[in-house]
Amino acid sequence: MKSFNISLKSINDVKDFVNLANKYDFDIDLVSGRYVVDAKSIMGIFSLDLSKPIEVQVHADDCDKFCEEIKKFIV
């Protein structure tokens, strides 16, 4: 499992992130405080506090391509 922080500042950022996450078969969670949501769920992401960085937990060993694609969101 890999984890890192991202920042989603706009609606378009959220849509782009969800579209990228949905391209992959492995599980990806977003953690904000005590809340954990599926990164492939646009409604789940909008239930989080997007004004703060969000922790991404990728549940796969081979996620280098995904991490490269979302590099613009990583803080």
ZASEBA-729139 format. One record per atom (N, C-alpha, C): atom name; residue number from 0; x negated, y negated, z negated. Coordinates in steps of 0.001 Angstrom, whole numbers, plus 500000, padded with zeros to 6 digits. Each point is the difference from the previous one (the first is absolute). Last residue first. Layout:
rec atom->CA, nr->NUM, east->X, north->Y, up->Z
...
//
This chain:
rec atom->N, nr->74, east->499496, north->482996, up->503103
rec atom->CA, nr->74, east->499428, north->498859, up->499276
rec atom->C, nr->74, east->498876, north->500460, up->499098
rec atom->N, nr->73, east->502930, north->501730, up->504764
rec atom->CA, nr->73, east->499240, north->500329, up->498798
rec atom->C, nr->73, east->499394, north->498732, up->499389
rec atom->N, nr->72, east->502507, north->500343, up->504238
rec atom->CA, nr->72, east->500818, north->499795, up->498803
rec atom->C, nr->72, east->499229, north->500182, up->498702
rec atom->N, nr->71, east->498113, north->500698, up->504447
rec atom->CA, nr->71, east->500389, north->498589, up->499904
rec atom->C, nr->71, east->500853, north->499690, up->498768
rec atom->N, nr->70, east->498610, north->504526, up->501189
rec atom->CA, nr->70, east->498902, north->499181, up->499436
rec atom->C, nr->70, east->500410, north->498542, up->499816
rec atom->N, nr->69, east->502280, north->504204, up->501745
rec atom->CA, nr->69, east->500612, north->499041, up->499081
rec atom->C, nr->69, east->498979, north->499070, up->499355
rec atom->N, nr->68, east->498712, north->503418, up->503192
rec atom->CA, nr->68, east->501121, north->499278, up->500618
rec atom->C, nr->68, east->500610, north->498949, up->499072
rec atom->N, nr->67, east->496527, north->502936, up->498461
rec atom->CA, nr->67, east->499465, north->499069, up->500999
rec atom->C, nr->67, east->501122, north->499143, up->500600
rec atom->N, nr->66, east->501134, north->503482, up->497055
rec atom->CA, nr->66, east->499348, north->498913, up->499260
rec atom->C, nr->66, east->499430, north->498948, up->500949
rec atom->N, nr->65, east->501841, north->503930, up->501882
rec atom->CA, nr->65, east->501049, north->499172, up->499396
rec atom->C, nr->65, east->499391, north->498794, up->499288
rec atom->N, nr->64, east->497029, north->503172, up->501683
rec atom->CA, nr->64, east->500637, north->499279, up->501109
rec atom->C, nr->64, east->501103, north->499073, up->499472
rec atom->N, nr->63, east->497766, north->502895, up->496928
rec atom->CA, nr->63, east->499137, north->498915, up->500473
rec atom->C, nr->63, east->500649, north->499177, up->501102
rec atom->N, nr->62, east->501322, north->503979, up->497081
rec atom->CA, nr->62, east->500867, north->498845, up->500271
rec atom->C, nr->62, east->499201, north->498819, up->500527
rec atom->N, nr->61, east->499656, north->505177, up->498123
rec atom->CA, nr->61, east->499581, north->499479, up->501297
rec atom->C, nr->61, east->500910, north->498838, up->500407
rec atom->N, nr->60, east->500767, north->502221, up->495912
rec atom->CA, nr->60, east->498541, north->499865, up->500006
rec atom->C, nr->60, east->499511, north->499331, up->501279
rec atom->N, nr->59, east->504831, north->499234, up->497339
rec atom->CA, nr->59, east->499360, north->500796, up->501051
rec atom->C, nr->59, east->498506, north->499765, up->499921
rec atom->N, nr->58, east->504009, north->497455, up->497935
rec atom->CA, nr->58, east->499858, north->501375, up->499528
rec atom->C, nr->58, east->499490, north->500899, up->501130
rec atom->N, nr->57, east->499916, north->494528, up->498462
rec atom->CA, nr->57, east->500098, north->500877, up->501164
rec atom->C, nr->57, east->499696, north->501419, up->499533
rec atom->N, nr->56, east->501592, north->495097, up->497751
rec atom->CA, nr->56, east->499433, north->501309, up->499690
rec atom->C, nr->56, east->500264, north->500919, up->501184
rec atom->N, nr->55, east->499863, north->494344, up->498709
rec atom->CA, nr->55, east->500361, north->501057, up->500947
rec atom->C, nr->55, east->499314, north->501275, up->499548
rec atom->N, nr->54, east->501517, north->495097, up->497461
rec atom->CA, nr->54, east->499072, north->501117, up->500126
rec atom->C, nr->54, east->500561, north->501037, up->500963
rec atom->N, nr->53, east->500735, north->494486, up->499841
rec atom->CA, nr->53, east->500660, north->501285, up->499770
rec atom->C, nr->53, east->498966, north->501102, up->500198
rec atom->N, nr->52, east->500104, north->494258, up->498779
rec atom->CA, nr->52, east->499452, north->501139, up->500745
rec atom->C, nr->52, east->500667, north->501306, up->499565
rec atom->N, nr->51, east->502952, north->495625, up->499507
rec atom->CA, nr->51, east->498779, north->500534, up->499400
rec atom->C, nr->51, east->499446, north->501108, up->500890
rec atom->N, nr->50, east->504062, north->497826, up->501028
rec atom->CA, nr->50, east->499132, north->498849, up->499741
rec atom->C, nr->50, east->498666, north->500433, up->499383
rec atom->N, nr->49, east->503896, north->502823, up->501104
rec atom->CA, nr->49, east->499006, north->499844, up->501060
rec atom->C, nr->49, east->499093, north->498792, up->499792
rec atom->N, nr->48, east->503186, north->503559, up->497112
rec atom->CA, nr->48, east->499565, north->498605, up->499901
rec atom->C, nr->48, east->498855, north->499793, up->500991
rec atom->N, nr->47, east->503838, north->503835, up->500885
rec atom->CA, nr->47, east->498819, north->499694, up->499195
rec atom->C, nr->47, east->499743, north->498492, up->499968
rec atom->N, nr->46, east->503408, north->502229, up->502632
rec atom->CA, nr->46, east->500418, north->499998, up->498594
rec atom->C, nr->46, east->498838, north->499659, up->499068
rec atom->N, nr->45, east->499521, north->500514, up->504779
rec atom->CA, nr->45, east->500630, north->498722, up->499675
rec atom->C, nr->45, east->500524, north->499959, up->498564
rec atom->N, nr->44, east->498109, north->504016, up->501661
rec atom->CA, nr->44, east->498969, north->498966, up->499917
rec atom->C, nr->44, east->500610, north->498653, up->499619
rec atom->N, nr->43, east->502908, north->503626, up->500804
rec atom->CA, nr->43, east->499226, north->500205, up->498777
rec atom->C, nr->43, east->498963, north->498918, up->499804
rec atom->N, nr->42, east->502445, north->500108, up->504002
rec atom->CA, nr->42, east->500841, north->499522, up->498891
rec atom->C, nr->42, east->499272, north->500164, up->498661
rec atom->N, nr->41, east->497942, north->501695, up->503884
rec atom->CA, nr->41, east->500000, north->498532, up->500051
rec atom->C, nr->41, east->500842, north->499429, up->498855
rec atom->N, nr->40, east->497277, north->504713, up->500355
rec atom->CA, nr->40, east->501346, north->499483, up->499781
rec atom->C, nr->40, east->499977, north->498471, up->499944
rec atom->N, nr->39, east->496176, north->502992, up->500239
rec atom->CA, nr->39, east->500696, north->500125, up->501283
rec atom->C, nr->39, east->501428, north->499463, up->499919
rec atom->N, nr->38, east->496957, north->500364, up->496255
rec atom->CA, nr->38, east->499516, north->498944, up->500893
rec atom->C, nr->38, east->500685, north->500039, up->501362
rec atom->N, nr->37, east->501982, north->501514, up->495103
rec atom->CA, nr->37, east->499448, north->500599, up->501204
rec atom->C, nr->37, east->499605, north->498873, up->500960
rec atom->N, nr->36, east->500046, north->499091, up->494651
rec atom->CA, nr->36, east->500906, north->500193, up->501132
rec atom->C, nr->36, east->499247, north->500628, up->501163
rec atom->N, nr->35, east->499806, north->498717, up->494300
rec atom->CA, nr->35, east->499330, north->500705, up->501093
rec atom->C, nr->35, east->501040, north->500203, up->501096
rec atom->N, nr->34, east->499203, north->496862, up->495098
rec atom->CA, nr->34, east->500816, north->500457, up->501123
rec atom->C, nr->34, east->499139, north->500648, up->501066
rec atom->N, nr->33, east->498619, north->497664, up->495892
rec atom->CA, nr->33, east->500424, north->501368, up->499713
rec atom->C, nr->33, east->500875, north->500585, up->501105
rec atom->N, nr->32, east->496710, north->496240, up->501339
rec atom->CA, nr->32, east->500410, north->500135, up->498605
rec atom->C, nr->32, east->500356, north->501438, up->499706
rec atom->N, nr->31, east->499575, north->499954, up->504576
rec atom->CA, nr->31, east->500028, north->498631, up->499499
rec atom->C, nr->31, east->500536, north->500052, up->498578
rec atom->N, nr->30, east->498299, north->503380, up->504430
rec atom->CA, nr->30, east->500187, north->499885, up->498556
rec atom->C, nr->30, east->499914, north->498526, up->499615
rec atom->N, nr->29, east->500847, north->503584, up->504508
rec atom->CA, nr->29, east->499645, north->498653, up->499584
rec atom->C, nr->29, east->500350, north->499872, up->498523
rec atom->N, nr->28, east->498783, north->504444, up->503513
rec atom->CA, nr->28, east->500820, north->499334, up->498994
rec atom->C, nr->28, east->499487, north->498586, up->499772
rec atom->N, nr->27, east->499860, north->504362, up->503767
rec atom->CA, nr->27, east->499388, north->498728, up->499624
rec atom->C, nr->27, east->500955, north->499323, up->499024
rec atom->N, nr->26, east->499024, north->505213, up->502614
rec atom->CA, nr->26, east->500762, north->499110, up->499112
rec atom->C, nr->26, east->499185, north->498767, up->499642
rec atom->N, nr->25, east->499395, north->502806, up->504774
rec atom->CA, nr->25, east->499736, north->500095, up->498565
rec atom->C, nr->25, east->500814, north->498974, up->499222
rec atom->N, nr->24, east->499997, north->500369, up->504881
rec atom->CA, nr->24, east->500780, north->501046, up->499334
rec atom->C, nr->24, east->499801, north->500040, up->498485
rec atom->N, nr->23, east->499758, north->495637, up->503657
rec atom->CA, nr->23, east->499202, north->501043, up->499362
rec atom->C, nr->23, east->500879, north->500963, up->499198
rec atom->N, nr->22, east->501479, north->495943, up->502317
rec atom->CA, nr->22, east->499270, north->500749, up->501023
rec atom->C, nr->22, east->499281, north->501218, up->499433
rec atom->N, nr->21, east->502397, north->496618, up->497383
rec atom->CA, nr->21, east->500863, north->501041, up->500569
rec atom->C, nr->21, east->499327, north->500812, up->501094
rec atom->N, nr->20, east->497862, north->496207, up->497950
rec atom->CA, nr->20, east->500110, north->501109, up->499042
rec atom->C, nr->20, east->500816, north->501150, up->500576
rec atom->N, nr->19, east->499634, north->495957, up->502501
rec atom->CA, nr->19, east->498725, north->500715, up->499953
rec atom->C, nr->19, east->500089, north->501218, up->499082
rec atom->N, nr->18, east->503749, north->497176, up->500183
rec atom->CA, nr->18, east->499821, north->500667, up->501288
rec atom->C, nr->18, east->498691, north->500783, up->500043
rec atom->N, nr->17, east->500834, north->497341, up->496218
rec atom->CA, nr->17, east->500888, north->501165, up->500018
rec atom->C, nr->17, east->499854, north->500757, up->501318
rec atom->N, nr->16, east->497638, north->495928, up->499603
rec atom->CA, nr->16, east->499454, north->501006, up->499090
rec atom->C, nr->16, east->500844, north->501275, up->500028
rec atom->N, nr->15, east->501531, north->496253, up->502454
rec atom->CA, nr->15, east->498797, north->500578, up->500607
rec atom->C, nr->15, east->499423, north->501116, up->499133
rec atom->N, nr->14, east->503649, north->497555, up->498268
rec atom->CA, nr->14, east->500411, north->500821, up->501151
rec atom->C, nr->14, east->498800, north->500669, up->500649
rec atom->N, nr->13, east->499127, north->496955, up->496522
rec atom->CA, nr->13, east->500661, north->501197, up->499474
rec atom->C, nr->13, east->500406, north->500919, up->501150
rec atom->N, nr->12, east->498200, north->495823, up->501149
rec atom->CA, nr->12, east->498969, north->500847, up->499392
rec atom->C, nr->12, east->500607, north->501309, up->499501
rec atom->N, nr->11, east->502944, north->496709, up->501576
rec atom->CA, nr->11, east->499304, north->500675, up->501098
rec atom->C, nr->11, east->498869, north->500889, up->499492
rec atom->N, nr->10, east->502333, north->497292, up->496931
rec atom->CA, nr->10, east->500869, north->501082, up->500473
rec atom->C, nr->10, east->499319, north->500770, up->501126
rec atom->N, nr->9, east->496627, north->497581, up->496719
rec atom->CA, nr->9, east->501169, north->499606, up->500785
rec atom->C, nr->9, east->500830, north->501223, up->500385
rec atom->N, nr->8, east->495910, north->500197, up->497296
rec atom->CA, nr->8, east->500422, north->498618, up->499775
rec atom->C, nr->8, east->501274, north->499594, up->500738
rec atom->N, nr->7, east->497050, north->504255, up->497770
rec atom->CA, nr->7, east->500968, north->499848, up->501092
rec atom->C, nr->7, east->500678, north->498655, up->499806
rec atom->N, nr->6, east->495283, north->502795, up->498253
rec atom->CA, nr->6, east->500877, north->498852, up->499833
rec atom->C, nr->6, east->500884, north->499896, up->501240
rec atom->N, nr->5, east->496878, north->504085, up->497150
rec atom->CA, nr->5, east->500355, north->499268, up->501216
rec atom->C, nr->5, east->500857, north->498800, up->499611
rec atom->N, nr->4, east->496254, north->503952, up->497663
rec atom->CA, nr->4, east->501043, north->498973, up->499910
rec atom->C, nr->4, east->500217, north->499328, up->501347
rec atom->N, nr->3, east->498394, north->505302, up->498674
rec atom->CA, nr->3, east->499474, north->498651, up->500188
rec atom->C, nr->3, east->501162, north->499032, up->499942
rec atom->N, nr->2, east->498477, north->505764, up->499751
rec atom->CA, nr->2, east->500871, north->498893, up->499610
rec atom->C, nr->2, east->499249, north->498681, up->500157
rec atom->N, nr->1, east->500103, north->505796, up->501351
rec atom->CA, nr->1, east->499322, north->498705, up->500033
rec atom->C, nr->1, east->500979, north->498942, up->499513
rec atom->N, nr->0, east->499349, north->505743, up->499656
rec atom->CA, nr->0, east->500850, north->498813, up->500000
rec atom->C, nr->0, east->499111, north->498757, up->500000
//
